[in-house]
Amino acid sequence: MGSLRTSLHQRRSQLPPGEWQAIGEEARRHPLHKLLLESPFTRRAYDKPRGYAGDAVLMDLIMA
């Protein structure tokens, strides 16, 4: 995951915002996106039900 994060960060810094947004939209249509959201941690961070990713419930998942 670390190398993926680094690679995506580098790619994002090299692309105009519109192109980066298009990549995100394409990634959300990929079947792997649904699989990743099966994790309660990933799902909560993605959904941000309280408006931000690091709410108390997510912190509880991290500490468990």
Biopython code that builds the backbone (N, CA, C, O; Angstrom):
import numpy as np
from Bio.PDB.StructureBuilder import StructureBuilder

atoms = [
    (1, "MET", "N", (0.819, -1.187, 0.000)),
    (1, "MET", "CA", (0.000, 0.000, 0.000)),
    (1, "MET", "C", (0.867, 1.256, 0.000)),
    (1, "MET", "O", (0.503, 2.266, -0.602)),
    (2, "GLY", "N", (2.009, 1.189, 0.673)),
    (2, "GLY", "CA", (2.884, 2.357, 0.715)),
    (2, "GLY", "C", (3.371, 2.765, -0.666)),
    (2, "GLY", "O", (3.376, 3.948, -1.007)),
    (3, "SER", "N", (3.779, 1.784, -1.457)),
    (3, "SER", "CA", (4.262, 2.115, -2.802)),
    (3, "SER", "C", (3.116, 2.596, -3.691)),
    (3, "SER", "O", (3.316, 3.452, -4.552)),
    (4, "LEU", "N", (1.913, 2.048, -3.485)),
    (4, "LEU", "CA", (0.744, 2.526, -4.236)),
    (4, "LEU", "C", (0.459, 3.980, -3.885)),
    (4, "LEU", "O", (0.223, 4.802, -4.771)),
    (5, "ARG", "N", (0.482, 4.296, -2.600)),
    (5, "ARG", "CA", (0.227, 5.668, -2.151)),
    (5, "ARG", "C", (1.254, 6.625, -2.742)),
    (5, "ARG", "O", (0.901, 7.700, -3.225)),
    (6, "THR", "N", (2.520, 6.233, -2.702)),
    (6, "THR", "CA", (3.588, 7.077, -3.255)),
    (6, "THR", "C", (3.395, 7.279, -4.755)),
    (6, "THR", "O", (3.531, 8.391, -5.264)),
    (7, "SER", "N", (3.082, 6.210, -5.442)),
    (7, "SER", "CA", (2.877, 6.278, -6.888)),
    (7, "SER", "C", (1.699, 7.189, -7.244)),
    (7, "SER", "O", (1.794, 8.004, -8.161)),
    (8, "LEU", "N", (0.600, 7.046, -6.520)),
    (8, "LEU", "CA", (-0.570, 7.886, -6.787)),
    (8, "LEU", "C", (-0.284, 9.354, -6.465)),
    (8, "LEU", "O", (-0.731, 10.249, -7.182)),
    (9, "HIS", "N", (0.452, 9.594, -5.398)),
    (9, "HIS", "CA", (0.804, 10.977, -5.045)),
    (9, "HIS", "C", (1.649, 11.616, -6.151)),
    (9, "HIS", "O", (1.423, 12.767, -6.524)),
    (10, "GLN", "N", (2.613, 10.869, -6.666)),
    (10, "GLN", "CA", (3.450, 11.387, -7.750)),
    (10, "GLN", "C", (2.612, 11.664, -8.989)),
    (10, "GLN", "O", (2.772, 12.697, -9.639)),
    (11, "ARG", "N", (1.722, 10.739, -9.310)),
    (11, "ARG", "CA", (0.877, 10.905, -10.494)),
    (11, "ARG", "C", (-0.019, 12.131, -10.341)),
    (11, "ARG", "O", (-0.186, 12.910, -11.279)),
    (12, "ARG", "N", (-0.598, 12.293, -9.141)),
    (12, "ARG", "CA", (-1.487, 13.429, -8.915)),
    (12, "ARG", "C", (-0.752, 14.757, -9.079)),
    (12, "ARG", "O", (-1.309, 15.714, -9.618)),
    (13, "SER", "N", (0.473, 14.816, -8.624)),
    (13, "SER", "CA", (1.230, 16.069, -8.714)),
    (13, "SER", "C", (1.599, 16.415, -10.154)),
    (13, "SER", "O", (1.938, 17.563, -10.444)),
    (14, "GLN", "N", (1.538, 15.445, -11.054)),
    (14, "GLN", "CA", (1.927, 15.663, -12.440)),
    (14, "GLN", "C", (0.740, 15.953, -13.368)),
    (14, "GLN", "O", (0.933, 16.349, -14.518)),
    (15, "LEU", "N", (-0.478, 15.756, -12.874)),
    (15, "LEU", "CA", (-1.652, 15.895, -13.738)),
    (15, "LEU", "C", (-2.452, 17.147, -13.414)),
    (15, "LEU", "O", (-2.477, 17.591, -12.266)),
    (16, "PRO", "N", (-3.100, 17.715, -14.414)),
    (16, "PRO", "CA", (-4.044, 18.801, -14.145)),
    (16, "PRO", "C", (-5.216, 18.257, -13.325)),
    (16, "PRO", "O", (-5.535, 17.073, -13.429)),
    (17, "PRO", "N", (-5.856, 19.091, -12.522)),
    (17, "PRO", "CA", (-6.949, 18.615, -11.659)),
    (17, "PRO", "C", (-8.049, 17.851, -12.390)),
    (17, "PRO", "O", (-8.553, 16.857, -11.867)),
    (18, "GLY", "N", (-8.426, 18.287, -13.571)),
    (18, "GLY", "CA", (-9.486, 17.605, -14.315)),
    (18, "GLY", "C", (-9.121, 16.184, -14.699)),
    (18, "GLY", "O", (-9.962, 15.286, -14.649)),
    (19, "GLU", "N", (-7.866, 15.978, -15.083)),
    (19, "GLU", "CA", (-7.418, 14.631, -15.437)),
    (19, "GLU", "C", (-7.355, 13.742, -14.205)),
    (19, "GLU", "O", (-7.716, 12.567, -14.268)),
    (20, "TRP", "N", (-6.900, 14.293, -13.086)),
    (20, "TRP", "CA", (-6.840, 13.512, -11.849)),
    (20, "TRP", "C", (-8.257, 13.118, -11.413)),
    (20, "TRP", "O", (-8.474, 11.997, -10.951)),
    (21, "GLN", "N", (-9.210, 14.028, -11.556)),
    (21, "GLN", "CA", (-10.596, 13.733, -11.197)),
    (21, "GLN", "C", (-11.142, 12.618, -12.080)),
    (21, "GLN", "O", (-11.863, 11.746, -11.593)),
    (22, "ALA", "N", (-10.818, 12.630, -13.347)),
    (22, "ALA", "CA", (-11.280, 11.584, -14.263)),
    (22, "ALA", "C", (-10.719, 10.222, -13.860)),
    (22, "ALA", "O", (-11.416, 9.212, -13.955)),
    (23, "ILE", "N", (-9.477, 10.188, -13.416)),
    (23, "ILE", "CA", (-8.878, 8.929, -12.955)),
    (23, "ILE", "C", (-9.627, 8.422, -11.728)),
    (23, "ILE", "O", (-9.898, 7.226, -11.615)),
    (24, "GLY", "N", (-9.964, 9.331, -10.801)),
    (24, "GLY", "CA", (-10.719, 8.935, -9.616)),
    (24, "GLY", "C", (-12.078, 8.366, -9.965)),
    (24, "GLY", "O", (-12.505, 7.366, -9.388)),
    (25, "GLU", "N", (-12.755, 8.998, -10.904)),
    (25, "GLU", "CA", (-14.065, 8.505, -11.326)),
    (25, "GLU", "C", (-13.952, 7.122, -11.956)),
    (25, "GLU", "O", (-14.791, 6.253, -11.717)),
    (26, "GLU", "N", (-12.924, 6.925, -12.752)),
    (26, "GLU", "CA", (-12.706, 5.611, -13.368)),
    (26, "GLU", "C", (-12.392, 4.564, -12.308)),
    (26, "GLU", "O", (-12.883, 3.438, -12.388)),
    (27, "ALA", "N", (-11.584, 4.921, -11.322)),
    (27, "ALA", "CA", (-11.223, 3.981, -10.250)),
    (27, "ALA", "C", (-12.455, 3.569, -9.448)),
    (27, "ALA", "O", (-12.564, 2.413, -9.038)),
    (28, "ARG", "N", (-13.377, 4.493, -9.223)),
    (28, "ARG", "CA", (-14.593, 4.159, -8.475)),
    (28, "ARG", "C", (-15.526, 3.232, -9.248)),
    (28, "ARG", "O", (-16.396, 2.599, -8.650)),
    (29, "ARG", "N", (-15.362, 3.144, -10.549)),
    (29, "ARG", "CA", (-16.163, 2.211, -11.352)),
    (29, "ARG", "C", (-15.512, 0.829, -11.437)),
    (29, "ARG", "O", (-16.152, -0.131, -11.866)),
    (30, "HIS", "N", (-14.263, 0.723, -11.038)),
    (30, "HIS", "CA", (-13.533, -0.545, -11.128)),
    (30, "HIS", "C", (-14.066, -1.524, -10.082)),
    (30, "HIS", "O", (-14.395, -1.105, -8.972)),
    (31, "PRO", "N", (-14.160, -2.815, -10.404)),
    (31, "PRO", "CA", (-14.664, -3.810, -9.439)),
    (31, "PRO", "C", (-13.865, -3.858, -8.121)),
    (31, "PRO", "O", (-14.419, -4.208, -7.079)),
    (32, "LEU", "N", (-12.604, -3.518, -8.164)),
    (32, "LEU", "CA", (-11.791, -3.535, -6.953)),
    (32, "LEU", "C", (-12.293, -2.519, -5.925)),
    (32, "LEU", "O", (-12.146, -2.736, -4.722)),
    (33, "HIS", "N", (-12.875, -1.430, -6.379)),
    (33, "HIS", "CA", (-13.401, -0.406, -5.469)),
    (33, "HIS", "C", (-14.452, -1.012, -4.539)),
    (33, "HIS", "O", (-14.422, -0.771, -3.332)),
    (34, "LYS", "N", (-15.362, -1.782, -5.082)),
    (34, "LYS", "CA", (-16.399, -2.428, -4.269)),
    (34, "LYS", "C", (-15.771, -3.382, -3.257)),
    (34, "LYS", "O", (-16.205, -3.440, -2.106)),
    (35, "LEU", "N", (-14.770, -4.117, -3.674)),
    (35, "LEU", "CA", (-14.085, -5.043, -2.771)),
    (35, "LEU", "C", (-13.407, -4.290, -1.623)),
    (35, "LEU", "O", (-13.498, -4.709, -0.469)),
    (36, "LEU", "N", (-12.738, -3.195, -1.931)),
    (36, "LEU", "CA", (-12.064, -2.418, -0.891)),
    (36, "LEU", "C", (-13.059, -1.876, 0.140)),
    (36, "LEU", "O", (-12.735, -1.772, 1.323)),
    (37, "LEU", "N", (-14.250, -1.539, -0.304)),
    (37, "LEU", "CA", (-15.246, -0.977, 0.604)),
    (37, "LEU", "C", (-15.911, -2.029, 1.492)),
    (37, "LEU", "O", (-16.745, -1.686, 2.329)),
    (38, "GLU", "N", (-15.556, -3.299, 1.323)),
    (38, "GLU", "CA", (-16.051, -4.333, 2.225)),
    (38, "GLU", "C", (-15.377, -4.242, 3.590)),
    (38, "GLU", "O", (-15.904, -4.762, 4.574)),
    (39, "SER", "N", (-14.234, -3.599, 3.661)),
    (39, "SER", "CA", (-13.558, -3.383, 4.938)),
    (39, "SER", "C", (-14.290, -2.283, 5.708)),
    (39, "SER", "O", (-14.508, -1.201, 5.163)),
    (40, "PRO", "N", (-14.676, -2.535, 6.973)),
    (40, "PRO", "CA", (-15.355, -1.486, 7.752)),
    (40, "PRO", "C", (-14.506, -0.220, 7.881)),
    (40, "PRO", "O", (-15.038, 0.890, 7.867)),
    (41, "PHE", "N", (-13.209, -0.383, 8.005)),
    (41, "PHE", "CA", (-12.301, 0.761, 8.118)),
    (41, "PHE", "C", (-12.326, 1.600, 6.848)),
    (41, "PHE", "O", (-12.522, 2.814, 6.897)),
    (42, "THR", "N", (-12.124, 0.942, 5.715)),
    (42, "THR", "CA", (-12.098, 1.644, 4.431)),
    (42, "THR", "C", (-13.456, 2.262, 4.128)),
    (42, "THR", "O", (-13.534, 3.394, 3.650)),
    (43, "ARG", "N", (-14.524, 1.524, 4.404)),
    (43, "ARG", "CA", (-15.873, 2.030, 4.134)),
    (43, "ARG", "C", (-16.142, 3.305, 4.929)),
    (43, "ARG", "O", (-16.656, 4.283, 4.385)),
    (44, "ARG", "N", (-15.797, 3.294, 6.213)),
    (44, "ARG", "CA", (-16.070, 4.466, 7.054)),
    (44, "ARG", "C", (-15.235, 5.664, 6.601)),
    (44, "ARG", "O", (-15.740, 6.785, 6.538)),
    (45, "ALA", "N", (-13.957, 5.430, 6.287)),
    (45, "ALA", "CA", (-13.098, 6.520, 5.826)),
    (45, "ALA", "C", (-13.604, 7.080, 4.496)),
    (45, "ALA", "O", (-13.526, 8.285, 4.256)),
    (46, "TYR", "N", (-14.115, 6.215, 3.644)),
    (46, "TYR", "CA", (-14.627, 6.656, 2.336)),
    (46, "TYR", "C", (-15.952, 7.406, 2.481)),
    (46, "TYR", "O", (-16.139, 8.455, 1.863)),
    (47, "ASP", "N", (-16.869, 6.879, 3.288)),
    (47, "ASP", "CA", (-18.199, 7.486, 3.426)),
    (47, "ASP", "C", (-18.185, 8.786, 4.225)),
    (47, "ASP", "O", (-18.998, 9.674, 3.969)),
    (48, "LYS", "N", (-17.269, 8.908, 5.192)),
    (48, "LYS", "CA", (-17.183, 10.101, 6.059)),
    (48, "LYS", "C", (-18.572, 10.500, 6.577)),
    (48, "LYS", "O", (-19.033, 11.607, 6.299)),
    (49, "PRO", "N", (-19.240, 9.619, 7.322)),
    (49, "PRO", "CA", (-20.608, 9.891, 7.747)),
    (49, "PRO", "C", (-20.764, 11.120, 8.653)),
    (49, "PRO", "O", (-21.855, 11.683, 8.743)),
    (50, "ARG", "N", (-19.705, 11.529, 9.308)),
    (50, "ARG", "CA", (-19.784, 12.727, 10.149)),
    (50, "ARG", "C", (-19.089, 13.922, 9.501)),
    (50, "ARG", "O", (-18.823, 14.929, 10.157)),
    (51, "GLY", "N", (-18.802, 13.796, 8.210)),
    (51, "GLY", "CA", (-18.246, 14.912, 7.467)),
    (51, "GLY", "C", (-16.728, 14.916, 7.328)),
    (51, "GLY", "O", (-16.180, 15.733, 6.588)),
    (52, "TYR", "N", (-16.051, 14.030, 8.017)),
    (52, "TYR", "CA", (-14.597, 13.947, 7.913)),
    (52, "TYR", "C", (-14.177, 12.501, 8.173)),
    (52, "TYR", "O", (-14.906, 11.743, 8.812)),
    (53, "ALA", "N", (-13.016, 12.128, 7.682)),
    (53, "ALA", "CA", (-12.604, 10.726, 7.723)),
    (53, "ALA", "C", (-12.203, 10.243, 9.114)),
    (53, "ALA", "O", (-12.380, 9.060, 9.407)),
    (54, "GLY", "N", (-11.684, 11.084, 9.964)),
    (54, "GLY", "CA", (-11.130, 10.633, 11.236)),
    (54, "GLY", "C", (-12.052, 10.783, 12.414)),
    (54, "GLY", "O", (-11.633, 11.309, 13.445)),
    (55, "ASP", "N", (-13.298, 10.341, 12.310)),
    (55, "ASP", "CA", (-14.218, 10.486, 13.441)),
    (55, "ASP", "C", (-13.928, 9.438, 14.525)),
    (55, "ASP", "O", (-13.071, 8.573, 14.347)),
    (56, "ALA", "N", (-14.646, 9.524, 15.638)),
    (56, "ALA", "CA", (-14.382, 8.658, 16.796)),
    (56, "ALA", "C", (-14.569, 7.184, 16.461)),
    (56, "ALA", "O", (-13.796, 6.347, 16.927)),
    (57, "VAL", "N", (-15.573, 6.853, 15.667)),
    (57, "VAL", "CA", (-15.804, 5.461, 15.312)),
    (57, "VAL", "C", (-14.616, 4.908, 14.514)),
    (57, "VAL", "O", (-14.170, 3.786, 14.753)),
    (58, "LEU", "N", (-14.122, 5.687, 13.586)),
    (58, "LEU", "CA", (-12.967, 5.242, 12.804)),
    (58, "LEU", "C", (-11.743, 5.086, 13.709)),
    (58, "LEU", "O", (-10.979, 4.134, 13.553)),
    (59, "MET", "N", (-11.553, 5.990, 14.631)),
    (59, "MET", "CA", (-10.431, 5.877, 15.579)),
    (59, "MET", "C", (-10.561, 4.617, 16.418)),
    (59, "MET", "O", (-9.558, 3.974, 16.724)),
    (60, "ASP", "N", (-11.797, 4.252, 16.800)),
    (60, "ASP", "CA", (-12.016, 3.004, 17.530)),
    (60, "ASP", "C", (-11.619, 1.796, 16.674)),
    (60, "ASP", "O", (-11.044, 0.834, 17.183)),
    (61, "LEU", "N", (-11.925, 1.849, 15.384)),
    (61, "LEU", "CA", (-11.525, 0.755, 14.491)),
    (61, "LEU", "C", (-10.005, 0.647, 14.399)),
    (61, "LEU", "O", (-9.459, -0.453, 14.325)),
    (62, "ILE", "N", (-9.329, 1.788, 14.405)),
    (62, "ILE", "CA", (-7.866, 1.787, 14.336)),
    (62, "ILE", "C", (-7.281, 1.197, 15.609)),
    (62, "ILE", "O", (-6.327, 0.422, 15.549)),
    (63, "MET", "N", (-7.836, 1.553, 16.750)),
    (63, "MET", "CA", (-7.286, 1.122, 18.023)),
    (63, "MET", "C", (-7.640, -0.313, 18.386)),
    (63, "MET", "O", (-6.997, -0.908, 19.251)),
    (64, "ALA", "N", (-8.656, -0.876, 17.736)),
    (64, "ALA", "CA", (-9.099, -2.255, 18.077)),
    (64, "ALA", "C", (-8.114, -3.301, 17.657)),
    (64, "ALA", "O", (-8.346, -4.491, 17.874)),
]
sb = StructureBuilder()
sb.init_structure("model")
sb.init_model(0)
sb.init_chain("A")
sb.init_seg("    ")
for serial, (resi, resn, name, xyz) in enumerate(atoms, 1):
    if name == "N":
        sb.init_residue(resn, " ", resi, " ")
    sb.init_atom(name, np.array(xyz, "f"), 0.0, 1.0, " ", f" {name:<3s}", serial, name[0])
structure = sb.get_structure()
